[in-house]
Amino acid sequence: MTVESVCLTLIAARRLRDELFDFLSDQHDLVSGFTASDCAGFGPTIRLPSAPEQVKGHADQVLVRIILQKVQAAELLSRIKTAYAGTRLVYWITPVTEFGTLDDRSIETDH
């Protein structure tokens, strides 16, 4: 049986940033690490709760990407849905065909 890797992408209001990072960091059994960046949300369903967001015309958000096994992603998503119900957190899961780390020691050079 092949282990299928996926990327779980989360987008949440920037006000949830620290709480979400803490939550994900506490999921030691599923999450070994994640990547996050600030982003801007646009569209007819995006809420603009603050005056600065209304002026800018977009919502300040955080985007998180986590690479993990498909079954782990399903479990993590279940926990997120419970912990963040009502927050309008957006998510999607995409397949990962390859994942790795480049290490200086693995580079061979011709001399």
C-alpha positions as CSV (number, residue, x, y, z in Angstrom):
1,M,0.0,0.0,0.0
2,T,1.4,3.4,-1.0
3,V,1.3,6.3,1.4
4,E,-0.3,9.3,-0.4
5,S,1.1,12.7,0.5
6,V,-1.2,15.8,0.3
7,C,-0.9,19.5,1.0
8,L,-3.6,20.8,3.3
9,T,-4.0,24.5,2.7
10,L,-5.8,26.7,5.2
11,I,-6.8,30.4,4.9
12,A,-8.0,32.2,8.0
13,A,-8.5,35.7,9.2
14,R,-5.2,37.3,10.3
15,R,-6.7,37.8,13.8
16,L,-6.6,34.0,14.2
17,R,-3.0,33.8,13.2
18,D,-1.3,33.2,16.6
19,E,-4.2,31.0,17.9
20,L,-4.0,28.8,14.7
21,F,-0.2,28.6,14.9
22,D,-0.4,27.4,18.5
23,F,-3.2,24.9,17.6
24,L,-1.2,23.4,14.8
25,S,2.0,23.3,16.9
26,D,0.1,21.3,19.5
27,Q,-0.9,18.6,17.0
28,H,2.4,16.8,17.4
29,D,1.0,13.5,16.3
30,L,0.0,14.8,12.9
31,V,1.9,18.0,12.1
32,S,5.7,18.0,11.9
33,G,5.8,21.5,10.6
34,F,4.0,24.0,8.4
35,T,4.6,27.1,6.2
36,A,2.7,30.3,6.6
37,S,2.4,33.6,4.9
38,D,0.2,36.7,5.0
39,C,-2.2,37.1,2.2
40,A,-5.1,39.2,1.0
41,G,-8.6,37.8,0.5
42,F,-10.8,39.1,-2.3
43,G,-14.3,38.2,-3.5
44,P,-18.0,38.6,-2.9
45,T,-18.1,36.3,0.1
46,I,-15.1,37.9,1.9
47,R,-16.0,39.8,5.0
48,L,-14.2,43.1,5.7
49,P,-14.7,43.7,9.4
50,S,-12.2,46.4,10.0
51,A,-12.1,50.0,8.6
52,P,-8.6,49.5,7.1
53,E,-9.8,46.4,5.3
54,Q,-12.8,48.2,3.9
55,V,-10.6,51.0,2.7
56,K,-8.1,48.5,1.1
57,G,-10.9,46.4,-0.4
58,H,-9.5,43.1,0.8
59,A,-9.4,41.0,4.0
60,D,-6.1,40.5,5.8
61,Q,-5.6,36.8,6.1
62,V,-3.0,34.1,6.8
63,L,-2.3,31.2,4.5
64,V,-0.9,27.9,6.0
65,R,0.4,24.9,4.0
66,I,1.0,21.5,5.6
67,I,2.4,18.5,3.9
68,L,1.2,15.2,5.4
69,Q,-0.2,11.9,4.7
70,K,-3.8,11.8,3.3
71,V,-5.2,10.0,6.4
72,Q,-3.4,12.4,8.7
73,A,-4.9,15.4,6.8
74,A,-8.4,14.0,7.2
75,E,-7.8,13.6,11.0
76,L,-6.3,17.1,11.3
77,L,-9.1,18.6,9.2
78,S,-11.7,17.0,11.6
79,R,-9.9,18.6,14.6
80,I,-9.8,22.0,12.8
81,K,-13.5,21.8,11.9
82,T,-14.3,21.3,15.6
83,A,-11.8,23.9,17.0
84,Y,-12.6,26.6,14.4
85,A,-16.3,26.1,13.7
86,G,-17.9,29.4,12.7
87,T,-14.7,31.2,11.8
88,R,-15.2,30.9,8.0
89,L,-11.7,29.2,7.7
90,V,-11.2,28.1,4.1
91,Y,-9.4,24.9,3.3
92,W,-8.5,22.6,0.4
93,I,-6.4,19.5,0.0
94,T,-4.3,18.8,-3.1
95,P,-2.1,15.8,-4.0
96,V,1.6,16.1,-3.6
97,T,3.5,14.1,-6.2
98,E,7.0,14.8,-4.8
99,F,8.3,16.3,-1.5
100,G,11.8,16.6,-0.2
101,T,14.5,18.8,1.1
102,L,17.6,19.9,-0.8
103,D,20.8,19.4,1.3
104,D,24.2,20.8,0.4
105,R,25.7,17.3,1.2
106,S,23.6,15.7,-1.6
107,I,25.0,17.9,-4.4
108,E,27.7,16.2,-6.4
109,T,30.2,18.3,-8.3
110,D,32.6,17.4,-11.1
111,H,36.2,18.2,-10.3
